[in-house]
């Protein structure tokens, strides 16, 4: 069975200063350009937790883990976080409010999304993101924020796993409805992977800390069966990774 591990950490839960030394020059420049302290924390925690996860997997120090960000569309230094170290798990970073999460999988490309379960209303025009069958499923489920967020996080997890984000036609990324187990039914025909992503994608809903709803997707080329997700305390992992 394909597996994904998800670590969660809250802003203010770990000392930040030691982890600044882990950033490369490009990351440090990006970190310095954030104007708000919370944004600085989110970026630093996402990068540091990614390093700590790879370090744990490979038995190396977090400070010695290189990270890269590469956009498959524009070749820019942004996009999914990866580590070039041999044997490193695939990674996906997400954040919402004071919660930062990183998913990791050795079974294939991984995507993670999280949203607070309260305080976010559905889009006024659902057709911007969802196809007709998905909208019908949201309506049958009551049409409120819960089915909307369930579908939103599932869809974002899938496009993050593939590595294209919102650069695809989202209504053509078709999923099962919010009352059904998550599954990718079809991928945009004009996009690479349309012939294989629906068969290879495994998905799972997650109940994240602080009453957040989330979803994980893994493009599991060789692993059969349902996706198994284990959730962990990221603050503990980071604290252990910081040298005494």
Secondary structure as GFF3:
##gff-version 3
##sequence-region A 1 244
A	DSSP	beta_strand	3	10	.	.	.	ID=ss1
A	DSSP	alpha_helix	17	20	.	.	.	ID=ss2
A	DSSP	alpha_helix	25	33	.	.	.	ID=ss3
A	DSSP	alpha_helix	37	58	.	.	.	ID=ss4
A	DSSP	three_ten_helix	62	64	.	.	.	ID=ss5
A	DSSP	beta_strand	68	69	.	.	.	ID=ss6
A	DSSP	beta_strand	81	82	.	.	.	ID=ss7
A	DSSP	beta_strand	90	96	.	.	.	ID=ss8
A	DSSP	beta_strand	99	105	.	.	.	ID=ss9
A	DSSP	beta_strand	109	116	.	.	.	ID=ss10
A	DSSP	three_ten_helix	126	128	.	.	.	ID=ss11
A	DSSP	alpha_helix	132	140	.	.	.	ID=ss12
A	DSSP	alpha_helix	145	162	.	.	.	ID=ss13
A	DSSP	three_ten_helix	165	167	.	.	.	ID=ss14
A	DSSP	three_ten_helix	170	172	.	.	.	ID=ss15
A	DSSP	beta_strand	174	175	.	.	.	ID=ss16
A	DSSP	beta_strand	184	186	.	.	.	ID=ss17
A	DSSP	alpha_helix	197	200	.	.	.	ID=ss18
A	DSSP	beta_strand	201	208	.	.	.	ID=ss19
A	DSSP	beta_strand	212	219	.	.	.	ID=ss20
A	DSSP	beta_strand	228	233	.	.	.	ID=ss21
A	DSSP	alpha_helix	234	241	.	.	.	ID=ss22
###
